[in-house]
């Protein structure tokens, strides 16, 4: 399947584990459940990581698209 638009890549990552990095260097890892055209994302079973170590488990989180720098498959 060819990726022709950035949202296609996110669509393929839906229901898979992703790493989301924010402008403030925080990382969240969880299952990508939803996103919109502003790249606001909802993660399920999310945890926050600091310096590669799990800091806290958060469950369902909503992350604003304008704070996100990277979304990567784990």
C-alpha positions as CSV (number, residue, x, y, z in Angstrom):
1,X,0.0,0.0,0.0
2,X,1.5,3.3,-1.1
3,X,1.6,6.3,1.2
4,X,0.5,9.4,-0.7
5,X,-0.6,11.6,2.1
6,X,0.7,12.0,5.7
7,X,-2.7,11.0,7.1
8,X,-2.4,7.7,5.2
9,X,0.6,6.8,7.4
10,X,-1.4,7.6,10.6
11,X,-4.3,5.6,9.3
12,X,-2.1,2.5,8.9
13,X,-0.8,3.1,12.5
14,X,-4.4,3.1,13.9
15,X,-4.8,0.5,16.7
16,X,-1.0,0.0,16.8
17,X,1.5,1.1,19.4
18,X,3.1,4.4,18.6
19,X,5.6,6.8,20.3
20,X,4.5,10.4,20.3
21,X,7.1,13.1,21.2
22,X,6.1,16.6,22.2
23,X,7.8,19.9,21.9
24,X,8.6,19.8,25.6
25,X,10.6,16.6,25.0
26,X,8.0,14.4,26.8
27,X,7.2,11.1,25.2
28,X,4.0,9.2,25.3
29,X,3.6,5.6,24.2
30,X,0.3,4.0,23.6
31,X,-2.2,2.5,21.1
32,X,-3.3,5.1,18.5
33,X,-7.1,5.1,18.6
34,X,-8.0,8.3,16.8
35,X,-6.7,11.5,15.2
36,X,-8.0,14.4,13.2
37,X,-6.8,16.7,10.4
38,X,-5.0,18.9,13.1
39,X,-3.1,15.7,14.2
40,X,-4.8,15.9,17.6
41,X,-4.4,12.3,18.7
42,X,-6.0,9.9,21.2
43,X,-3.9,7.2,22.7
44,X,-5.2,4.2,24.7
45,X,-3.1,2.4,27.4
46,X,-0.8,5.3,27.3
47,X,2.3,5.8,29.5
48,X,4.5,8.8,29.8
49,X,8.3,8.2,29.5
50,X,11.1,10.5,30.6
51,X,14.6,9.8,29.5
52,X,13.4,6.4,28.1
53,X,12.0,5.3,31.5
54,X,8.3,4.8,32.2
55,X,7.2,7.6,34.5
56,X,3.5,7.0,34.9
57,X,0.6,5.0,33.3
58,X,-2.2,7.3,32.1
59,X,-4.8,5.2,30.3
60,X,-6.6,7.2,27.6
61,X,-4.9,10.5,26.7
62,X,-5.7,13.3,24.2
63,X,-2.6,15.1,22.8
64,X,-3.0,18.4,21.0
65,X,-1.5,18.3,17.5
66,X,0.3,21.6,17.8
67,X,2.4,20.2,20.7
68,X,3.5,17.1,18.7
69,X,6.9,16.9,16.9
70,X,7.1,13.2,16.1
71,X,4.7,10.2,15.8
72,X,6.5,6.9,15.2
73,X,5.5,3.3,15.2
74,X,7.1,1.6,18.2
